[in-house]
Structure formats: C-alpha cells, structure tokens
Amino acid sequence: MAEISGLWKSYSLSAETVEALRSVDLVLQPGEMVALVGSSGSGKTTLLSLLGCLDRPTRGVIRVQGLEVQDLRERELTQVRRKQIGFVFQDSALIPTITALENVGLPLSFAGKSGSDVEAPRLMLAQVGLAEKGTRYPAELSGGERQRVAIARALVHRPSLLLADEPTGNLDSENGHRIFALFRELVAAHRLCVLVATHNVELAGMADRRVYLRDGRMVNGGSG
C-alpha cells in the first residue's frame, strides 16, 4: 500500500538545523490499521505530511501504491492525494457555513465528480452512522459527530490510504473509542490501510500494529 525508506526531514531554524525525521523506514499493508505512537514533537505529524504528499522529504523514498512520489511535480502530487489518500485531523476542519452533507461532498467537487457521484456523500454519512444528520450544520453537531463527518469526507473519494493525525485529541474517552472502532469497521469493509497518529496508548492497542517514533526516529514496529 505504502512504503517509506531512509526518510529524513530537516528544517532550518535560525542558525541551526532541526532533524524532524531521521532515517525512518515504514511499510503499510492493505487491510491493516496501524497506530503511530509518540509524544508531542516526536515527528508524527511530519511523517503523516510526507506520506500524504503534503510536504517533501530532505532525502529518502516514499512509495504510494508502488509509485515513487517524493520527486513528482505538484500537479502530479495533487492527483495522488485526490485519488489515493484521505486525511483526518485533530480538528475536524469542517466548513461551518455548509451542511454536513455538503462538507462530505467537497472532495468530489474539487475533483469535478459531484455530478456523477450524487449519492456517494449520503452513503458515506450513513456508513459513519449519521444518515439523519446530513442537513445539520457543524455547530449543530457534537464533537464526535463532527469528527465522523470529517472521516466520511476523507473517504468519499474511496482512497486506498487514510491518514489520521490525533483524530481523538479533542474528544472524550467514549467518543475516542467510537472513532477507533469506526476505523476498524472501515478497514474491514473497504480493505483500506489506516495510519493513525496518537499519543493514547490505550487507543493504539485497538490497531493491528503499533509503530513508535521518538525524537524523529522509528524505534520499533516499522515492518509490515
């Protein structure tokens, strides 16, 4: 599904160089949920950004569905993101002025598919248990419901890889468990690969596999 090899990411900060990632290797397989575990500053968000084609590595190789992406042009990277990758963030990042259903349909609109996939947003909302909430605005939904809308939005274009960055960080423990349980259901239903970053060790235990980052290094669990 996805593979990174010898991945480094460096940033220049004033007069010094910060190594956010250091020689990271990771293999992700179809049909598995992987928890990326580490404390704040360990490099989790940087790794997700690189694997999601939102940033470029300083050096190393990133493959998504067998395609090396680290040197692709921006237009080509956009196509990889639109076809292969879904994103869920700690803040659901819904647009407050449009309904839940319209939020879910945004990726299809960006890809020019809204006319041919009229029912896809409704079906995804139903799959995350919100079939009756499509006409609600984000402010009318609970935190857990908003995050489920964000998950539906991330999956409406049927990506092969779902990346989630601390998706339960703003939720209570009950809703956090519900979100991780939903990820498990989606992995089983669609044979997706889900990589979810978390500092919650209990929730990470719900994944098929845990990989650990510390100070930008993979300390164990990187092989699929």
C-alpha positions, -999 to +999 in steps of 0.1 A: +000+000+000+027+025+011+064+024+019+089+048+031+126+041+032+155+061+046+133+091+052+149+123+065+133+157+070+153+187+081+142+223+089+164+253+092+156+272+124+176+304+128+212+293+128+206+256+135+192+226+116+164+206+132+161+170+122+124+163+124+128+127+110+159+106+109+163+076+086+127+063+091+115+031+074+079+020+074+058-005+054+020-003+053-002-031+040-037-031+026-064-040+051-045-030+083-049-003+109-016+009+122-011+032+152+017+057+150+026+064+186+048+091+201+049+121+223+044+157+211+074+166+190+084+131+181+077+136+144+043+121+139+027+150+121+058+154+099+057+118+089+020+120+080+025+151+060+053+135+040+034+102+034+003+122+025+022+142-002+017+175+016+054+180+020+087+167+005+115+149+023+150+162+026+160+127+014+146+092+012+120+074-008+082+074-005+060+050-025+022+050-026+007+021-045+041+014-059+046+049-073+076+069-060+062+103-051+090+123-035+101+139-068+068+143-085+056+177-097+030+195-077+002+187-102+011+150-101+011+151-063-023+166-062-036+138-083-021+112-059-037+129-030-071+131-047-072+095-058-052+076-032-052+094+001-077+107+027-069+129+057-085+133+091-071+159+115-075+166+153-098+195+145-124+182+121-119+213+100-154+213+087-166+245+068-191+260+093-214+276+066-223+245+048-242+213+059-226+180+069-236+165+036-221+194+017-189+191+037-186+154+029-191+161-008-163+187-011-135+163-023-158+152-051-165+188-061-127+195-061-122+165-084-150+176-107-171+145-098-200+160-079-225+154-108-217+117-112-214+109-075-246+125-061-253+096-037-217+090-025-218+116+003-252+103+015-238+067+015-207+077+034-227+096+060-248+066+065-217+044+069-204+065+098-239+065+114-250+100+105-276+093+078-301+116+096-277+145+102-269+155+066-288+188+067-272+198+101-245+225+102-213+217+121-223+239+150-254+217+154-233+185+158-214+172+188-176+169+187-178+131+180-203+137+152-182+164+136-152+140+136-173+113+120-184+138+093-147+145+087-140+108+084-168+105+058-153+134+039-119+117+039-133+085+025-159+097+000-135+095-030-126+059-020-089+063-012-066+034-005-048+051+024-064+070+053-041+092+074-054+105+107-035+129+129-046+127+166-082+124+155-094+119+190-074+146+207-104+169+212-128+141+222-137+124+255-126+088+260-160+073+250-160+092+217-124+084+212-131+047+214-160+051+190-138+068+164-111+040+167-139+013+164-152+031+133-117+029+118-116-008+124-150-012+107-139+008+077-106-012+073-127-044+073-154-031+049-131-014+023-097-031+028-082+003+034-050+010+052-054+034+081-024+051+097-035+069+128-012+091+149-019+091+186-003+096+220-030+075+236-015+040+243-049+025+252-065+036+219-034+025+200-040-010+213-071-012+191-049-012+160-035-042+143+000-029+148+018-002+167+049+017+155+068+041+177+085+074+170+109+090+194+129+122+186+123+116+148+134+080+148+114+048+144+122+028+175+103-004+165+074-018+145+082-003+111+080-035+091+046-047+078 
